Amino acid sequence: MAAAAVAAVPRTGCTPPRARLTATLLEAARPPEAWLRCQTVGLTAPVKFQWKLGPAVKQVGYNLPRDEGALLVQLPDPPVGPSSRVECIATDPAGATASATTTLAPINVTQVTVPAGGPITVEGSGFGPLRDAGDGVFLVPSRGAVVRADFACKQAMWTDAKIVACLPAGASGKWQVRVQSGARLGAYAPPVVLPPVGVAP
């Protein structure tokens, strides 16, 4: 299951409308299929939906409408890169709009670098074009609690192929690095050693 980042066109004088896109994979289907659902907050019913599918994603069925909040699609096996990106655009009768986008490709972490004191840079693919509230970089120790990197530092960024995040205060030693985007999870297999703050690696 994947969840998407959010984008919205703000209204004047009120909270901007929001959209959230989720993709639920149907594990028994071959070729793989997924239900896409676009949920909105702050739009007035009836809401009309428009779907934009990457070239590798195909709608299941023929001559079916694409103006509702759910869509069944077929994926390539395996889904890869920008060709597996999907987007929903929701519009209400007043013209207010909210959109959400995600990728159906798996998360692939190829490299993690950490200079002394951070930030931590994660490279790979399938992270998604934007970071949603639940997305993040997680540091997993051999024992103890999982620690989440944050995005409060000025270097922080999130793209489909590169993430830069701030190291948690006091984090040092050996960790496994994991990236979560929606319900998708990717891990960097080699342990990463975080040098103490102010100490050269």
Backbone as CSV, one residue per row, in Angstrom:
resi,resn,N_x,N_y,N_z,CA_x,CA_y,CA_z,C_x,C_y,C_z
1,MET,0.859,-1.182,0.000,0.000,0.000,0.000,0.891,1.225,0.000
2,ALA,0.512,2.211,-0.788,1.297,3.420,-0.863,0.412,4.609,-0.596
3,ALA,1.013,5.612,0.022,0.269,6.825,0.263,1.022,7.988,-0.333
4,ALA,0.291,9.017,-0.756,0.903,10.049,-1.551,1.142,11.323,-0.791
5,ALA,2.011,12.154,-1.383,2.191,13.504,-0.912,1.032,14.367,-1.387
6,VAL,0.909,15.526,-0.750,-0.274,16.353,-0.961,0.113,17.682,-1.588
7,ALA,-0.697,18.140,-2.529,-0.570,19.481,-3.072,-1.963,20.068,-3.158
8,ALA,-2.079,21.377,-3.037,-3.403,21.981,-3.058,-3.343,23.388,-3.608
9,VAL,-4.444,23.822,-4.202,-4.627,25.211,-4.591,-5.399,25.888,-3.477
10,PRO,-4.793,26.867,-2.765,-5.439,27.414,-1.573,-6.644,28.270,-1.892
11,ARG,-7.593,28.292,-0.959,-8.705,29.216,-1.007,-8.333,30.458,-0.208
12,THR,-8.959,31.550,-0.552,-8.713,32.784,0.176,-9.536,32.798,1.457
13,GLY,-8.867,33.018,2.599,-9.584,33.204,3.842,-10.013,31.936,4.545
14,CYS,-9.583,30.777,4.116,-9.944,29.549,4.819,-8.834,28.520,4.635
15,THR,-8.980,27.384,5.305,-7.970,26.344,5.210,-7.917,25.769,3.795
16,PRO,-6.740,25.625,3.215,-6.649,25.083,1.862,-7.188,23.655,1.810
17,PRO,-7.873,23.290,0.739,-8.318,21.906,0.595,-7.120,20.984,0.422
18,ARG,-7.310,19.720,0.805,-6.218,18.752,0.732,-6.712,17.474,0.057
19,ALA,-5.779,16.777,-0.569,-6.089,15.478,-1.159,-5.046,14.481,-0.703
20,ARG,-5.458,13.235,-0.576,-4.541,12.146,-0.210,-4.828,10.964,-1.122
21,LEU,-3.774,10.446,-1.716,-3.898,9.348,-2.671,-3.282,8.086,-2.083
22,THR,-4.073,7.013,-2.008,-3.562,5.737,-1.518,-3.675,4.692,-2.615
23,ALA,-2.753,3.757,-2.603,-2.752,2.661,-3.577,-2.647,1.344,-2.820
24,THR,-3.645,0.508,-2.960,-3.670,-0.789,-2.300,-3.391,-1.875,-3.324
25,LEU,-2.269,-2.562,-3.178,-1.891,-3.599,-4.125,-2.720,-4.854,-3.898
26,LEU,-3.184,-5.474,-4.969,-3.909,-6.740,-4.908,-2.889,-7.850,-5.137
27,GLU,-2.466,-8.476,-4.049,-1.308,-9.365,-4.101,-1.520,-10.591,-4.987
28,ALA,-2.756,-11.080,-5.097,-2.991,-12.306,-5.860,-3.087,-12.052,-7.363
29,ALA,-3.204,-10.795,-7.777,-3.411,-10.484,-9.195,-2.108,-10.598,-9.974
30,ARG,-2.176,-11.195,-11.154,-1.044,-11.279,-12.077,-1.534,-11.017,-13.487
31,PRO,-1.035,-9.988,-14.178,-0.076,-8.995,-13.685,-0.639,-8.199,-12.520
32,PRO,0.241,-7.562,-11.730,-0.213,-6.897,-10.500,-1.204,-5.780,-10.772
33,GLU,-2.169,-5.644,-9.854,-3.165,-4.591,-9.935,-3.215,-3.836,-8.606
34,ALA,-3.781,-2.637,-8.643,-3.900,-1.837,-7.431,-5.155,-0.981,-7.505
35,TRP,-5.789,-0.812,-6.344,-6.896,0.139,-6.222,-6.309,1.485,-5.835
36,LEU,-6.608,2.513,-6.629,-6.218,3.874,-6.284,-7.430,4.569,-5.684
37,ARG,-7.211,5.262,-4.564,-8.296,6.011,-3.934,-7.809,7.417,-3.605
38,CYS,-8.618,8.386,-3.995,-8.289,9.794,-3.755,-9.286,10.352,-2.750
39,GLN,-8.800,10.734,-1.574,-9.653,11.269,-0.513,-9.355,12.749,-0.333
40,THR,-10.389,13.530,-0.104,-10.206,14.979,0.000,-10.791,15.518,1.286
41,VAL,-10.241,16.649,1.719,-10.749,17.409,2.859,-10.823,18.866,2.423
42,GLY,-11.956,19.524,2.720,-12.076,20.943,2.438,-12.711,21.274,1.107
43,LEU,-13.161,20.261,0.356,-13.871,20.494,-0.894,-15.364,20.259,-0.687
44,THR,-16.189,20.953,-1.455,-17.636,20.849,-1.334,-18.178,19.843,-2.344
45,ALA,-19.036,18.925,-1.888,-19.629,17.929,-2.782,-20.594,18.610,-3.761
46,PRO,-20.750,18.016,-4.949,-20.077,16.813,-5.444,-18.693,17.131,-6.008
47,VAL,-17.735,16.294,-5.658,-16.355,16.477,-6.110,-16.115,15.628,-7.349
48,LYS,-15.516,16.214,-8.360,-15.141,15.477,-9.566,-13.642,15.225,-9.560
49,PHE,-13.269,14.046,-10.062,-11.866,13.641,-10.033,-11.337,13.465,-11.454
50,GLN,-10.077,13.782,-11.599,-9.354,13.529,-12.843,-8.103,12.733,-12.496
51,TRP,-7.802,11.705,-13.279,-6.652,10.858,-13.013,-5.614,11.011,-14.117
52,LYS,-4.354,11.118,-13.712,-3.239,11.114,-14.648,-2.361,9.909,-14.318
53,LEU,-2.199,9.015,-15.277,-1.452,7.782,-15.059,-0.172,7.789,-15.878
54,GLY,0.923,7.355,-15.254,2.173,7.194,-15.985,2.003,6.186,-17.112
55,PRO,2.875,6.215,-18.117,2.711,5.345,-19.285,2.741,3.854,-18.974
56,ALA,3.302,3.462,-17.835,3.360,2.038,-17.482,2.130,1.580,-16.706
57,VAL,1.252,2.513,-16.334,0.066,2.186,-15.531,-1.165,2.218,-16.435
58,LYS,-1.947,1.139,-16.434,-3.117,1.025,-17.305,-4.390,0.853,-16.476
59,GLN,-5.448,1.543,-16.847,-6.732,1.347,-16.192,-7.291,-0.023,-16.553
60,VAL,-7.854,-0.716,-15.565,-8.471,-2.016,-15.799,-9.912,-1.793,-16.264
61,GLY,-10.286,-2.410,-17.381,-11.621,-2.254,-17.938,-11.609,-1.282,-19.102
62,TYR,-12.706,-1.256,-19.839,-12.799,-0.437,-21.037,-13.959,0.551,-20.916
63,ASN,-13.736,1.757,-21.435,-14.768,2.795,-21.457,-15.361,3.081,-20.080
64,LEU,-14.534,2.986,-19.053,-14.986,3.287,-17.699,-14.675,4.740,-17.365
65,PRO,-15.533,5.399,-16.581,-15.293,6.815,-16.256,-14.065,6.986,-15.378
66,ARG,-13.441,8.152,-15.498,-12.292,8.485,-14.659,-12.587,9.719,-13.818
67,ASP,-13.869,9.939,-13.497,-14.222,11.134,-12.742,-14.646,10.817,-11.317
68,GLU,-14.373,9.588,-10.857,-14.698,9.198,-9.490,-13.428,9.074,-8.662
69,GLY,-13.595,8.909,-7.348,-12.468,8.925,-6.438,-11.730,7.620,-6.290
70,ALA,-12.077,6.607,-7.068,-11.390,5.317,-7.005,-11.163,4.802,-8.427
71,LEU,-10.050,4.099,-8.610,-9.705,3.601,-9.940,-8.894,2.322,-9.786
72,LEU,-9.249,1.289,-10.551,-8.492,0.039,-10.547,-7.504,0.082,-11.710
73,VAL,-6.228,-0.148,-11.401,-5.198,-0.060,-12.434,-4.333,-1.319,-12.445
74,GLN,-3.681,-1.521,-13.579,-2.741,-2.627,-13.754,-1.334,-2.056,-13.824
75,LEU,-0.410,-2.724,-13.141,0.962,-2.243,-13.054,1.879,-3.120,-13.889
76,PRO,3.014,-2.562,-14.328,4.040,-3.422,-14.923,4.653,-4.282,-13.824
77,ASP,5.326,-5.335,-14.180,5.931,-6.227,-13.188,7.415,-6.391,-13.499
78,PRO,8.302,-5.702,-12.746,7.999,-4.828,-11.606,7.724,-3.398,-12.063
79,PRO,6.998,-2.611,-11.222,6.812,-1.198,-11.544,8.124,-0.442,-11.367
80,VAL,8.439,0.460,-12.291,9.710,1.177,-12.224,9.519,2.658,-12.524
81,GLY,10.278,3.475,-11.798,10.492,4.865,-12.098,9.278,5.736,-12.347
82,PRO,9.532,6.886,-13.017,8.468,7.858,-13.274,7.309,7.297,-14.096
83,SER,7.555,6.234,-14.871,6.480,5.657,-15.678,5.383,5.049,-14.813
84,SER,5.656,4.857,-13.509,4.665,4.304,-12.592,4.065,5.362,-11.680
85,ARG,4.209,6.620,-12.045,3.657,7.708,-11.234,2.163,7.871,-11.520
86,VAL,1.397,8.185,-10.488,-0.044,8.438,-10.640,-0.400,9.722,-9.906
87,GLU,-1.437,10.400,-10.391,-1.881,11.648,-9.786,-3.400,11.732,-9.845
88,CYS,-4.001,12.240,-8.775,-5.432,12.545,-8.807,-5.612,14.037,-8.594
89,ILE,-6.575,14.607,-9.318,-6.913,16.026,-9.207,-8.402,16.112,-8.895
90,ALA,-8.729,16.735,-7.773,-10.121,16.832,-7.322,-10.587,18.277,-7.412
91,THR,-11.793,18.481,-7.947,-12.338,19.828,-8.128,-13.785,19.856,-7.647
92,ASP,-14.144,20.905,-6.888,-15.528,21.019,-6.430,-16.292,22.027,-7.297
93,PRO,-17.614,22.175,-7.100,-18.407,23.059,-7.964,-17.952,24.513,-7.948
94,ALA,-17.278,24.951,-6.880,-16.803,26.336,-6.798,-15.472,26.533,-7.512
95,GLY,-14.891,25.438,-8.012,-13.616,25.535,-8.718,-12.397,25.336,-7.846
96,ALA,-12.593,25.093,-6.543,-11.462,24.802,-5.660,-10.877,23.444,-6.023
97,THR,-9.552,23.338,-5.967,-8.868,22.138,-6.441,-7.831,21.664,-5.443
98,ALA,-7.702,20.360,-5.317,-6.627,19.745,-4.542,-6.105,18.561,-5.335
99,SER,-4.824,18.294,-5.224,-4.246,17.176,-5.970,-3.255,16.415,-5.109
100,ALA,-3.021,15.171,-5.477,-2.055,14.331,-4.766,-1.384,13.417,-5.781
101,THR,-0.134,13.090,-5.542,0.607,12.255,-6.474,1.499,11.278,-5.721
102,THR,1.776,10.142,-6.323,2.696,9.171,-5.742,3.244,8.301,-6.859
103,THR,4.210,7.488,-6.526,4.735,6.509,-7.464,4.392,5.121,-6.960
104,LEU,4.130,4.209,-7.869,3.833,2.826,-7.497,5.072,1.948,-7.555
105,ALA,6.200,2.533,-7.899,7.453,1.780,-7.949,7.949,1.470,-6.541
106,PRO,8.656,0.368,-6.350,9.215,0.072,-5.030,10.322,1.043,-4.670
107,ILE,10.552,1.202,-3.378,11.646,2.049,-2.904,12.959,1.287,-3.020
108,ASN,13.956,1.920,-3.625,15.273,1.309,-3.788,16.323,2.273,-3.254
109,VAL,16.977,1.914,-2.157,18.018,2.752,-1.550,19.376,2.236,-2.010
110,THR,20.120,3.082,-2.717,21.400,2.650,-3.278,22.616,3.202,-2.539
111,GLN,22.445,4.329,-1.862,23.595,4.932,-1.183,23.139,5.816,-0.041
112,VAL,23.887,5.775,1.066,23.644,6.653,2.213,24.974,7.270,2.619
113,THR,25.018,8.597,2.738,26.233,9.279,3.175,25.899,10.191,4.351
114,VAL,26.841,10.248,5.310,26.643,11.071,6.503,27.962,11.734,6.869
115,PRO,28.134,13.018,6.590,29.319,13.719,7.073,29.217,13.944,8.575
116,ALA,30.314,14.339,9.183,30.281,14.588,10.630,29.243,15.638,10.959
117,GLY,28.331,15.318,11.839,27.298,16.250,12.241,26.095,16.291,11.330
118,GLY,26.147,15.531,10.233,25.003,15.468,9.325,24.998,16.616,8.338
119,PRO,23.977,16.738,7.502,22.774,15.916,7.464,23.022,14.559,6.810
120,ILE,22.027,13.698,6.834,22.113,12.396,6.205,21.516,12.502,4.793
121,THR,22.224,11.959,3.808,21.766,11.992,2.421,21.495,10.570,1.960
122,VAL,20.286,10.338,1.463,19.867,9.016,0.994,19.577,9.129,-0.502
123,GLU,20.191,8.255,-1.300,19.989,8.276,-2.739,19.419,6.951,-3.205
124,GLY,18.658,6.994,-4.282,18.041,5.787,-4.814,16.918,6.139,-5.763
125,SER,15.780,5.463,-5.628,14.636,5.728,-6.498,13.356,5.285,-5.810
126,GLY,12.239,5.815,-6.296,10.935,5.408,-5.784,10.532,6.045,-4.482
127,PHE,11.204,7.145,-4.064,10.852,7.787,-2.797,9.535,8.554,-2.904
128,GLY,9.139,8.899,-4.116,7.965,9.739,-4.318,8.383,11.176,-4.519
129,PRO,7.638,11.942,-5.321,8.049,13.309,-5.652,7.944,14.302,-4.507
130,LEU,7.063,14.024,-3.545,6.864,14.911,-2.406,6.765,14.077,-1.140
131,ARG,7.083,14.701,0.001,7.032,13.994,1.285,5.697,14.262,1.961
132,ASP,4.987,13.197,2.301,3.753,13.311,3.056,4.089,13.305,4.543
133,ALA,3.092,13.580,5.376,3.330,13.713,6.813,3.915,12.452,7.437
134,GLY,3.531,11.278,6.937,4.022,10.042,7.534,5.311,9.519,6.925
135,ASP,5.808,10.189,5.885,7.021,9.728,5.216,8.257,10.160,5.990
136,GLY,9.338,9.412,5.873,10.533,9.825,6.579,11.687,8.867,6.425
137,VAL,12.813,9.260,7.039,14.022,8.445,7.124,14.151,7.990,8.572
138,PHE,14.290,6.677,8.761,14.320,6.111,10.104,15.649,5.410,10.345
139,LEU,16.215,5.608,11.543,17.467,4.977,11.959,17.138,3.864,12.942
140,VAL,17.567,2.655,12.586,17.211,1.478,13.375,18.481,0.903,14.010
141,PRO,18.578,0.912,15.346,19.758,0.354,16.012,19.628,-1.159,16.165
142,SER,20.726,-1.814,16.505,20.653,-3.253,16.763,19.835,-3.536,18.017
143,ARG,19.826,-2.594,18.942,18.979,-2.665,20.131,18.440,-1.278,20.435
144,GLY,17.256,-1.249,20.988,16.699,0.030,21.388,15.674,0.574,20.406
145,ALA,15.294,1.814,20.637,14.196,2.421,19.896,14.641,2.953,18.536
146,VAL,13.731,2.905,17.596,13.951,3.491,16.276,13.904,5.010,16.407
147,VAL,14.810,5.688,15.705,14.895,7.151,15.747,14.571,7.694,14.364
148,ARG,13.792,8.767,14.313,13.399,9.372,13.046,14.196,10.639,12.778
149,ALA,14.789,10.720,11.579,15.421,11.970,11.167,14.335,12.994,10.882
150,ASP,14.656,14.286,11.052,13.626,15.302,10.808,14.020,16.177,9.621
151,PHE,13.141,17.109,9.287,13.329,17.936,8.094,13.291,19.423,8.445
152,ALA,13.764,19.754,9.653,13.735,21.140,10.111,14.966,21.931,9.675
153,CYS,16.062,21.265,9.308,17.267,21.986,8.924,17.136,22.541,7.502
154,LYS,17.919,23.569,7.201,17.772,24.262,5.915,18.205,23.392,4.728
155,GLN,19.055,22.383,4.970,19.499,21.516,3.866,18.459,20.474,3.473
156,ALA,17.441,20.286,4.313,16.494,19.188,4.108,15.784,19.302,2.765
157,MET,15.602,18.151,2.105,14.907,18.105,0.827,14.375,16.699,0.597
158,TRP,13.425,16.579,-0.318,12.850,15.267,-0.652,12.496,15.275,-2.131
159,THR,13.103,14.372,-2.893,12.721,14.163,-4.285,12.573,12.660,-4.500
160,ASP,12.186,12.275,-5.693,11.987,10.857,-5.981,13.288,10.069,-5.905
161,ALA,14.441,10.739,-6.091,15.724,10.045,-6.147,16.698,10.445,-5.048
162,LYS,16.370,11.475,-4.270,17.319,11.936,-3.254,16.583,12.550,-2.076
163,ILE,17.028,12.178,-0.876,16.480,12.733,0.358,17.638,13.271,1.190
164,VAL,17.466,14.462,1.727,18.411,15.006,2.701,17.612,15.318,3.967
165,ALA,18.044,14.770,5.093,17.328,14.946,6.356,18.310,15.286,7.467
166,CYS,17.785,15.861,8.548,18.606,16.275,9.674,18.795,15.103,10.638
167,LEU,20.011,14.934,11.124,20.261,13.880,12.106,19.645,14.246,13.450
168,PRO,19.041,13.281,14.137,18.541,13.550,15.489,19.687,13.914,16.422
169,ALA,19.423,14.773,17.365,20.453,15.200,18.316,21.029,13.999,19.049
170,GLY,22.352,13.935,19.115,23.027,12.880,19.854,23.137,11.552,19.147
171,ALA,22.616,11.448,17.918,22.673,10.166,17.206,24.102,9.880,16.748
172,SER,24.614,8.726,17.106,25.941,8.293,16.669,25.985,6.778,16.757
173,GLY,27.036,6.201,16.214,27.165,4.753,16.247,26.629,4.108,14.979
174,LYS,26.317,2.818,15.065,25.954,2.011,13.897,24.437,1.830,13.820
175,TRP,23.876,2.125,12.638,22.433,2.065,12.429,22.115,1.478,11.062
176,GLN,20.923,0.900,10.960,20.379,0.602,9.646,19.469,1.757,9.256
177,VAL,19.534,2.146,7.978,18.730,3.264,7.490,17.554,2.722,6.675
178,ARG,16.359,3.189,7.001,15.160,2.805,6.278,14.424,4.054,5.802
179,VAL,13.810,3.945,4.637,12.995,5.023,4.088,11.562,4.530,3.997
180,GLN,10.634,5.325,4.519,9.216,5.005,4.406,8.521,6.090,3.600
181,SER,7.764,5.673,2.608,6.944,6.592,1.830,5.569,5.956,1.707
182,GLY,4.610,6.517,2.425,3.317,5.865,2.541,3.512,4.558,3.292
183,ALA,2.959,3.476,2.782,3.147,2.169,3.405,4.280,1.396,2.763
184,ARG,4.987,2.028,1.812,6.129,1.365,1.192,7.365,1.586,2.044
185,LEU,8.215,0.568,2.100,9.396,0.636,2.944,10.601,0.134,2.169
186,GLY,11.694,0.880,2.237,12.942,0.466,1.620,14.067,0.580,2.625
187,ALA,15.015,-0.338,2.566,16.112,-0.346,3.534,17.451,-0.386,2.818
188,TYR,18.444,0.224,3.459,19.829,0.170,2.986,20.517,-0.928,3.776
189,ALA,20.957,-1.978,3.069,21.431,-3.177,3.757,22.672,-2.958,4.621
190,PRO,23.737,-2.306,4.111,24.921,-2.147,4.967,24.630,-1.233,6.149
191,PRO,25.146,-1.548,7.335,24.966,-0.621,8.458,25.696,0.688,8.193
192,VAL,25.137,1.770,8.654,25.717,3.094,8.473,26.239,3.578,9.814
193,VAL,27.476,4.047,9.823,28.072,4.554,11.060,27.940,6.076,11.082
194,LEU,27.282,6.588,12.116,27.107,8.024,12.273,28.181,8.544,13.222
195,PRO,29.055,9.422,12.740,30.073,9.970,13.628,29.459,10.906,14.648
196,PRO,30.023,10.999,15.848,29.509,11.961,16.825,29.568,13.370,16.273
197,VAL,28.653,14.212,16.718,28.617,15.598,16.255,29.936,16.281,16.556
198,GLY,30.515,16.953,15.523,31.760,17.678,15.701,32.999,16.832,15.581
199,VAL,32.840,15.526,15.308,33.995,14.644,15.178,34.088,14.166,13.735
200,ALA,35.226,14.337,13.119,35.400,13.919,11.728,35.313,12.414,11.615
201,PRO,34.670,11.881,10.535,34.547,10.434,10.389,35.891,9.799,10.091
